[in-house]
Amino acid sequence: MSDQIILPTCTSCHRPITPHEPAVSFPCPNCGKVRIWRCRVCRELAREYTCPSCGFVGP
Amino acid sequence: MSEEKATTGEAAVKETIQEILVKNTVHIGSKIKVKHMEKFIFRLRADGVYLIDINKTVERLNIAARFISFFQPEKVVVVSTHVYGAKPVQKFCELTGCVPITERFEPGSFTNPQLETYMEPELILVSDPRYDRQAVIEARIARIPVIAMCSTDNTFNDIDLVIPMNNRGRLALPYAFWYLAQRVLVERGVLTEELASNIKPDDFLAVQPSE
């Protein structure tokens, strides 16, 4: 009962991403060390994401 | 001293690549500018055409090559329904082992498992997000990251990595794919001198110069 599910958060807006949401995750294109998550809204609105490891700003 | 030489040599190679790309109109945008592309635009030409910063193009091509190298070759799909994009994409896929889609993109290719053309890629590269809109829409549904070659009038909706460049040129697309193929092989560590000498930009052209 006390088990908790840790949801991934969007790298741009830091909102938790639910399992059924058409979000996307991929390794950082520049360094590949960190996994970047982008929620549906941020992808649609083309919001920028920043890699926490290397500082790469996309898209 | 040797470090200085190495730095100078690298700069010379970089200039050469940039010069080659500029000669082949990779930096030419269009007369329309969208807000998303503002950070990649270098200046406005007198005739009203926006020019793209070639340094950023080369930088993004290098990053895109690194990104492609993170995935298995057969899990990367390259889509180009543009008439000038077909030959470069086929040659690029021949060299790198990726899967090309150069004719009509059958709707459901990424979402309908009952189709014969159904596939489950992990990364998609499109030459123009407006021409290849169906592929981008299905990538969104199937949760697949998308790399897109964008001109100054393309928006970044549902795109995860942008390569700012001229995506409608007869020479621009072949030369961009030529450089990208080289970089992908370098990132994978399989580019030998012999192979590098065999990869020529003329092979990527839709119409050979002699014809």
Interface residues (C-beta under 8 A of the other chain):
Chain A: P22 A23 V24 S25 F26 P27 P29 N30 G32 R38 R40 R43 E44 L45 A46 F56 G58 P59
Chain B: H36 I63 A64 R66 F67 F70 L123 R140 I141 R143 I144 P145 T155 F156 N157 D158 I159 D160 L161 V162
